[in-house]
Amino acid sequence: MNVQPTPSIVPLPTDRIPIAGPWITDLEIRYVTDAATTGWYATANDWIIRFEKLYAQVTGRRFAVALPSCTAGLHLSLAALGVGPGDEVICPESTWIATSAPISYVGATLVTVDIEPDSWCASAASIEQAITPRTKAIIVVDLYGNMPDMDAILDIAARHGIPVIEDAAEAAGAVYKGRPAGSFGTTSVFSFHGSKTLTTGEGGMLLTDDEPLYRRILILRDHGRGPNDFRFFNQEVGFKYKMSAMQAAMGVAQLERLPELVERKRAIFGWYRDRLAHINGLTLNSEAPDVTNVYWMVTAVFDAALGIKGEAVQEALAKHRIDTRPFFHPLTALPAYVDLPGREQAPERNKVAYSIAPRSLNLPSALTLTEPLVDRVCKTLEQILAAGV
């Protein structure tokens, strides 16, 4: 795929190849400059409202709420759904802790489930096995820009009467059976961290079609104050989860460029695929026939029989000034969850997640990578593997 990118305002570092980074053009600069100039007083919310409306339109949702992070969206989703102490929330074993931390924020108990060996997203069968009378929500993750078997998962959730929260933090632009990421579940949430395909530096978005839930979320995100309460007469103790006009302005520009950003991500993956296809025992991200994977991170998984450890490959690549990062550690392997009930049984229960993590790594995936730089990464990786890590 030959993609001619819009010139980037932010060039790649000259001394090393980064793991991730944005593609910022003059459009973002112009929009943010306008927000910094005009986004105050009576027009303070104009860019935010514009971003929310556009994001709802792109994902086919009724309501969108701009936030400071995806984590805030997950927290608000659980809080608005009334999840609390004594409740259980199902979450995939393989994900960043930002997915699971809000479960602790509301005092509920994390229950991890295994992932599929190809998509690396939550297994529907594993989810069904984990449901108990205490299960009050299911969080699914569009891991690394891929999509889980949403039909099967939503069917299971509907039969048990359990709301689904779609963590689409890494999947802006992904598609499942013709529907965009962010259009599934009771709520969906996105991240706009600086490493993401679509960025506002820091930021997030929550989407839903449930109007009463949306109204509840608006109150919770602004210190328990209603949207039209100009008396500052708080109904309850809430949270401070709002986005600035300047972040929203950058988000609008990035969202207007989303097809271009996705095309670039898929082109970068294609460069890796073409150069690494001949290496036996190395597998990259999968893409099911009915899914459009946006390949937020290009991930290499080594066959278990090779005995290759991702950490060793990372260390070797770092010596060549090539940055990588590990596949997400299983949540239950983290010190943060040392006291989690059922933690000891997790490696046996979630075998795929525990198997893949130590023999995988994420390769450089910055949006402004060039084909020659990807060529350098692949040649270096091949040399390291040939030398025996």
C-alpha positions as CSV (number, residue, x, y, z in Angstrom):
1,M,0.0,0.0,0.0
2,N,1.5,3.4,-1.1
3,V,0.3,6.0,1.4
4,Q,1.5,9.6,0.8
5,P,1.0,11.2,4.2
6,T,0.0,14.8,5.0
7,P,3.2,16.5,6.2
8,S,3.6,16.0,9.9
9,I,4.4,18.9,12.2
10,V,5.9,16.5,14.7
11,P,8.9,14.6,13.2
12,L,10.3,11.4,14.5
13,P,13.2,11.6,16.9
14,T,16.5,11.3,15.0
15,D,18.4,9.2,17.6
16,R,16.1,6.2,18.0
17,I,13.0,4.5,16.6
18,P,10.1,5.1,19.1
19,I,7.4,2.6,20.0
20,A,4.5,5.0,19.4
21,G,3.7,8.6,18.5
22,P,1.2,10.9,16.8
23,W,0.7,12.3,13.4
24,I,0.1,16.0,13.9
25,T,-0.4,18.3,10.9
26,D,-1.2,21.9,10.3
27,L,-4.9,21.2,10.6
28,E,-4.5,20.2,14.3
29,I,-2.4,23.3,14.9
30,R,-5.0,25.6,13.3
31,Y,-7.9,24.1,15.3
32,V,-6.0,24.2,18.6
33,T,-4.9,27.7,18.0
34,D,-8.5,28.7,17.4
35,A,-9.6,27.0,20.6
36,A,-6.8,28.7,22.6
37,T,-7.9,32.1,21.1
38,T,-11.7,31.8,21.2
39,G,-12.6,28.9,23.6
40,W,-13.5,31.0,26.6
41,Y,-16.5,32.7,28.2
42,A,-19.7,32.0,26.3
43,T,-17.9,29.9,23.7
44,A,-15.9,27.8,26.1
45,N,-17.8,24.6,25.3
46,D,-18.1,25.1,21.5
47,W,-15.2,22.8,20.5
48,I,-16.2,20.2,23.1
49,I,-19.8,20.0,21.8
50,R,-18.5,19.8,18.3
51,F,-16.1,16.9,19.1
52,E,-18.9,15.1,21.0
53,K,-21.4,15.4,18.2
54,L,-18.9,14.4,15.6
55,Y,-17.8,11.3,17.6
56,A,-21.4,10.2,18.1
57,Q,-22.0,10.6,14.4
58,V,-18.9,8.6,13.4
59,T,-19.7,5.7,15.8
60,G,-23.5,5.8,15.2
61,R,-24.2,6.5,18.9
62,R,-26.9,8.8,20.3
63,F,-24.8,10.4,23.0
64,A,-21.1,11.2,23.5
65,V,-19.3,12.6,26.6
66,A,-15.8,14.0,26.2
67,L,-13.5,13.2,29.1
68,P,-9.9,13.6,30.4
69,S,-9.2,9.8,29.9
70,C,-10.6,6.5,28.9
71,T,-10.1,5.4,32.5
72,A,-12.6,8.1,33.5
73,G,-15.1,6.7,31.0
74,L,-14.8,3.2,32.5
75,H,-15.2,4.6,36.0
76,L,-18.2,6.7,35.1
77,S,-19.8,3.7,33.3
78,L,-19.5,1.4,36.4
79,A,-20.6,4.2,38.8
80,A,-23.6,5.1,36.7
81,L,-24.6,1.5,36.4
82,G,-24.6,1.2,40.2
83,V,-21.7,-1.3,40.4
84,G,-20.2,-1.4,43.9
85,P,-19.0,-3.5,46.8
86,G,-20.1,-7.1,46.7
87,D,-20.4,-7.0,42.9
88,E,-18.2,-8.8,40.3
89,V,-17.0,-7.3,37.0
90,I,-15.6,-9.6,34.3
91,C,-12.5,-8.3,32.4
92,P,-10.0,-10.0,30.0
93,E,-6.8,-11.1,31.6
94,S,-4.7,-9.4,28.9
95,T,-5.2,-5.7,29.0
96,W,-3.6,-2.5,30.5
97,I,-4.5,-2.0,34.1
98,A,-6.5,1.1,33.2
99,T,-9.3,-1.3,32.1
100,S,-9.5,-3.0,35.5
101,A,-8.5,-0.2,37.9
102,P,-12.0,1.4,37.8
103,I,-13.4,-1.9,39.1
104,S,-11.4,-1.2,42.3
105,Y,-12.5,2.5,42.3
106,V,-16.1,1.5,42.8
107,G,-15.3,-1.3,45.3
108,A,-16.2,-4.2,43.1
109,T,-14.2,-7.4,42.5
110,L,-12.3,-8.1,39.3
111,V,-12.8,-11.5,37.7
112,T,-10.4,-12.1,34.8
113,V,-11.1,-14.3,31.8
114,D,-9.0,-15.8,29.1
115,I,-8.4,-14.5,25.6
116,E,-8.6,-16.0,22.1
117,P,-5.3,-17.3,20.7
118,D,-5.8,-15.3,17.4
119,S,-7.5,-12.0,18.2
120,W,-6.1,-11.8,21.7
121,C,-9.5,-10.4,22.8
122,A,-11.7,-11.9,25.5
123,S,-13.0,-15.4,24.8
124,A,-16.8,-15.6,24.8
125,A,-16.7,-19.1,26.3
126,S,-14.4,-17.9,29.1
127,I,-16.8,-15.1,29.8
128,E,-19.8,-17.4,30.1
129,Q,-17.9,-19.7,32.5
130,A,-17.0,-16.8,34.7
131,I,-20.6,-15.4,35.2
132,T,-22.0,-15.8,38.7
133,P,-25.1,-14.2,40.4
134,R,-22.7,-11.4,41.6
135,T,-21.7,-10.5,38.0
136,K,-22.9,-6.9,37.4
137,A,-20.9,-5.9,34.3
138,I,-18.7,-7.3,31.5
139,I,-15.8,-5.3,30.1
140,V,-14.5,-6.3,26.7
141,V,-11.3,-4.9,25.2
142,D,-10.6,-4.2,21.5
143,L,-7.0,-5.2,22.1
144,Y,-4.3,-3.5,20.0
145,G,-7.0,-2.4,17.6
146,N,-8.5,-5.8,17.0
147,M,-12.1,-6.8,17.8
148,P,-13.6,-9.7,19.9
149,D,-16.5,-11.9,18.8
150,M,-19.0,-9.2,19.8
151,D,-22.0,-11.2,18.6
152,A,-21.3,-14.1,20.9
153,I,-20.4,-11.9,23.8
154,L,-23.5,-9.7,23.5
155,D,-25.7,-12.8,23.2
156,I,-24.3,-14.2,26.4
157,A,-24.7,-10.9,28.2
158,A,-28.3,-10.5,27.0
159,R,-29.2,-14.0,28.1
160,H,-27.9,-13.2,31.6
161,G,-29.1,-9.6,31.7
162,I,-25.6,-8.2,32.2
163,P,-24.5,-4.8,30.7
164,V,-21.4,-4.8,28.5
165,I,-18.8,-2.0,28.5
166,E,-16.7,-1.9,25.4
167,D,-13.1,-0.7,26.1
168,A,-12.2,0.6,22.6
169,A,-9.3,2.6,23.9
170,E,-7.0,1.2,21.2
171,A,-9.4,0.8,18.4
172,A,-10.5,4.1,16.9
173,G,-11.4,3.2,13.3
174,A,-11.7,-0.5,13.8
175,V,-14.8,-2.3,12.3
176,Y,-16.7,-5.5,13.3
177,K,-19.2,-6.8,10.7
178,G,-19.8,-3.4,9.3
179,R,-20.1,-1.6,12.7
180,P,-17.4,0.7,14.0
181,A,-15.6,0.1,17.3
182,G,-17.4,2.1,19.9
183,S,-20.9,1.2,18.8
184,F,-21.2,-1.9,21.0
185,G,-22.5,-2.4,24.5
186,T,-24.3,-0.3,27.0
187,T,-21.4,2.1,26.9
188,S,-18.2,2.3,24.9
189,V,-15.0,4.2,25.8
190,F,-12.0,5.5,23.9
191,S,-8.6,6.8,24.8
192,F,-6.9,9.7,23.1
193,H,-3.5,9.4,24.9
194,G,-0.5,10.6,22.9
195,S,0.3,7.0,21.9
196,K,-3.1,6.4,20.3
197,T,-4.1,6.4,16.7
198,L,-6.4,9.4,17.3
199,T,-4.9,11.6,20.0
200,T,-5.7,14.8,22.0
201,G,-2.5,14.4,24.1
202,E,-4.6,13.1,27.0
203,G,-8.3,12.5,26.8
204,G,-11.2,10.1,26.3
205,M,-14.7,9.7,25.1
206,L,-17.7,7.8,26.5
207,L,-20.6,6.8,24.2
208,T,-24.0,5.3,24.9
209,D,-27.5,5.0,23.4
210,D,-29.1,4.9,26.9
211,E,-30.5,8.4,27.6
212,P,-31.2,8.0,31.4
213,L,-27.7,6.5,31.8
214,Y,-26.3,9.4,29.8
215,R,-28.0,12.0,32.0
216,R,-26.7,10.2,35.1
217,I,-23.1,10.3,33.7
218,L,-23.4,14.0,33.1
219,I,-24.1,14.6,36.7
220,L,-21.4,12.2,38.0
221,R,-18.7,13.7,35.8
222,D,-19.2,17.3,37.1
223,H,-19.0,17.0,40.9
224,G,-22.6,15.8,41.2
225,R,-24.0,18.9,39.5
226,G,-26.6,18.9,36.8
227,P,-25.7,20.2,33.3
228,N,-27.9,23.3,33.7
229,D,-27.3,23.9,37.4
230,F,-25.9,27.5,37.5
231,R,-26.5,27.7,41.2
232,F,-23.7,25.2,41.9
233,F,-26.1,23.3,44.2
234,N,-24.5,19.9,44.1
235,Q,-26.9,16.9,44.4
236,E,-24.2,14.5,45.5
237,V,-20.4,13.9,45.6
238,G,-19.3,13.2,42.1
239,F,-16.1,13.4,40.0
240,K,-14.2,15.9,38.0
241,Y,-14.0,14.4,34.5
242,K,-14.1,17.1,31.8
243,M,-12.1,17.9,28.7
244,S,-10.6,21.2,27.7
245,A,-11.6,23.1,24.5
246,M,-8.0,22.8,23.2
247,Q,-8.0,19.0,23.6
248,A,-11.4,18.9,21.9
249,A,-10.2,21.0,19.0
250,M,-7.3,18.6,18.4
251,G,-9.7,15.7,18.6
252,V,-12.0,17.2,15.9
253,A,-9.0,17.6,13.6
254,Q,-7.8,14.0,14.3
255,L,-11.3,12.6,13.8
256,E,-11.7,14.4,10.5
257,R,-8.5,12.7,9.5
258,L,-9.4,9.3,10.9
259,P,-9.6,7.4,7.6
260,E,-6.1,8.7,6.8
261,L,-4.8,7.7,10.2
262,V,-6.3,4.2,9.9
263,E,-4.9,3.8,6.4
264,R,-1.5,4.7,7.6
265,K,-1.6,2.2,10.5
266,R,-2.7,-0.5,8.2
267,A,0.1,0.4,5.8
268,I,2.7,0.2,8.5
269,F,1.4,-3.2,9.5
270,G,1.6,-4.3,5.9
271,W,5.3,-3.3,5.7
272,Y,6.0,-5.5,8.7
273,R,4.0,-8.4,7.4
274,D,5.8,-8.4,4.1
275,R,9.2,-8.3,5.7
276,L,8.6,-10.8,8.4
277,A,6.4,-13.4,6.7
278,H,9.4,-15.7,5.9
279,I,10.4,-16.1,9.6
280,N,9.2,-19.4,10.8
281,G,7.5,-19.4,14.2
282,L,6.8,-15.6,14.3
283,T,3.1,-14.5,14.1
284,L,1.8,-11.0,13.8
285,N,-1.7,-9.6,14.6
286,S,-4.6,-11.4,13.1
287,E,-7.6,-10.0,11.2
288,A,-10.8,-12.0,10.9
289,P,-12.6,-11.8,7.5
290,D,-15.4,-9.7,9.1
291,V,-13.1,-7.4,11.0
292,T,-11.0,-4.3,10.1
293,N,-8.1,-4.3,12.5
294,V,-6.4,-0.9,12.9
295,Y,-3.2,-2.4,14.3
296,W,-2.6,0.2,17.0
297,M,0.4,-1.9,18.0
298,V,2.1,-4.2,15.6
299,T,2.8,-7.3,17.8
300,A,5.1,-10.2,17.3
301,V,4.4,-13.5,19.0
302,F,7.0,-16.3,18.9
303,D,5.9,-19.9,18.9
304,A,6.4,-21.5,22.3
305,A,8.5,-24.3,20.8
306,L,11.2,-21.7,19.9
307,G,11.8,-20.8,23.6
308,I,12.2,-17.1,22.7
309,K,11.4,-14.6,25.4
310,G,10.0,-11.3,24.4
311,E,12.0,-9.5,27.1
312,A,15.3,-10.8,25.7
313,V,14.3,-9.6,22.2
314,Q,13.4,-6.2,23.7
315,E,16.7,-5.8,25.3
316,A,18.6,-6.8,22.2
317,L,16.6,-4.3,20.0
318,A,17.1,-1.5,22.6
319,K,20.9,-1.9,22.0
320,H,20.2,-0.9,18.4
321,R,18.1,2.1,19.6
322,I,14.8,0.5,18.7
323,D,12.1,0.9,21.3
324,T,9.6,-1.8,21.9
325,R,7.2,-2.7,24.7
326,P,5.9,-6.0,26.2
327,F,2.6,-7.6,25.4
328,F,0.4,-6.8,28.3
329,H,1.2,-8.8,31.4
330,P,-1.7,-10.9,32.7
331,L,-3.5,-8.7,35.2
332,T,-3.4,-11.4,37.9
333,A,0.4,-11.6,37.5
334,L,0.8,-7.9,38.6
335,P,1.8,-7.0,42.1
336,A,-1.2,-4.7,42.1
337,Y,-3.5,-7.7,42.4
338,V,-1.5,-9.8,44.8
339,D,-4.6,-10.0,47.1
340,L,-7.2,-10.6,44.4
341,P,-9.5,-13.6,45.2
342,G,-8.8,-16.5,42.9
343,R,-5.5,-15.1,41.8
344,E,-3.6,-18.4,42.3
345,Q,-5.9,-20.3,39.9
346,A,-5.6,-17.7,37.1
347,P,-2.7,-19.2,35.3
348,E,-4.5,-22.5,34.9
349,R,-7.9,-20.8,34.1
350,N,-6.5,-18.3,31.6
351,K,-3.8,-20.4,29.9
352,V,-3.8,-18.5,26.6
353,A,-3.1,-15.1,28.2
354,Y,-0.3,-16.6,30.4
355,S,1.2,-18.4,27.5
356,I,1.3,-15.5,25.0
357,A,2.6,-12.7,27.2
358,P,6.2,-13.8,27.9
359,R,6.9,-14.7,24.3
360,S,5.7,-11.6,22.6
361,L,6.5,-7.9,22.2
362,N,5.1,-4.8,20.5
363,L,7.2,-3.4,17.7
364,P,7.6,0.3,16.8
365,S,4.2,1.5,15.6
366,A,4.4,5.3,15.5
367,L,2.2,6.9,12.9
368,T,5.0,8.8,11.2
369,L,7.2,5.7,10.8
370,T,8.7,5.5,7.3
371,E,9.1,2.3,5.2
372,P,12.9,2.5,5.5
373,L,12.7,2.6,9.3
374,V,10.4,-0.4,9.4
375,D,12.9,-2.1,7.1
376,R,15.6,-1.3,9.7
377,V,13.5,-2.8,12.5
378,C,12.8,-6.0,10.6
379,K,16.4,-6.5,9.5
380,T,17.7,-5.9,13.0
381,L,15.1,-8.3,14.5
382,E,16.0,-11.0,11.9
383,Q,19.7,-10.6,12.8
384,I,18.9,-10.9,16.5
385,L,16.8,-14.0,16.0
386,A,19.5,-15.6,13.8
387,A,22.1,-15.0,16.5
388,G,19.9,-16.7,19.1
389,V,18.4,-14.7,21.9
